[in-house]
Amino acid sequence: MKVVTDARELPSACTFVPTMGALHAGHASLFALAKTYGADVVASIFVNPLQFENAEDLARYPRTPEIDFEIAAASGVTHLWLPKQSEIYPEGFRKIAAGPIGDIYEGKSRAGHFDGVLTVVSRLFELVQPKVAIFGEKDFQQLQLIKTIACDIEIITAPTVREADGLAMSSRNIRLTPEGRVAAQVVYRALSQSKTEVELREILATEPAFTLDYADYIDEKTFAHAQSDTSDVRAIVAGWINGVRLIDNMLMGNRA
């Protein structure tokens, strides 16, 4: 694996996996999938300041560089790119507005978050010029928005990787206390057991340590509330345990 700090050192027409570091088995699965699309797999590690709500949240984001290097090298990454902020955000860079879908659910709770996500992904795409890019389904709203700016880049969706108890893998999970880690199981339990939006919320409410932000059944294409005739229903959940934000989703089309 080659570690680079300048995008001009990256191979052309590669398969690209952007990350913010604090890598785990979920990322490793993305890298392994990327390898099936081409010999050159580029992974980036850049903690994007534009998508955080405040400086404190940015400072708390986990950073594990030694583990990151080990996971990337062992999972098929051929080029690990560690860009400087000046390369991603030169003077006069263009910010991107996420639009209406960027203002609901995650966007409503985290003002400007998706503008920051789309801005950084757009810049990463401009610098890397990949043929294919891989994104996980756990951040479903983010995934759908990224597809709108991909242009001629093929976006491959990877399924959510889960712990043995169902918790969706996330870099933020390491901030959970042992008790919080157990309490977090309620999210997967609610998603996997509920058959209605009401049931989804009722199951989440059984865990006092979980503070609900939102829990809805939506049309996964439009993000409108699911109706009786919606064919592609997806449940989406977000909330906090120990001050750690947890988000998850699951396709529910067969539960109608």
Secondary structure, 3 states (H helix, E strand, C coil): CEEECCHHHCCCCCEEEEECCCCCHHHHHHHHHHHCCCCCEEEEECCCHHHCCCHHHHHHCCCCHHHHHHHHHHCCCCEEECCCHHHHCCCCCCCCCCCHHHHCCHHHHCCCHHHHHHHHHHHHHHHHCCCEEEEECCCHHHHHHHHCCCCCCEEEEECCCECCCCCECCHHHHHCCHHHHHHCHHHHHHHHHCCCHHHHHHHHCCCCCCEEEEEEEEECCCCCECCCCCCCEEEEEEEEECCEEEEEEEECHHHC
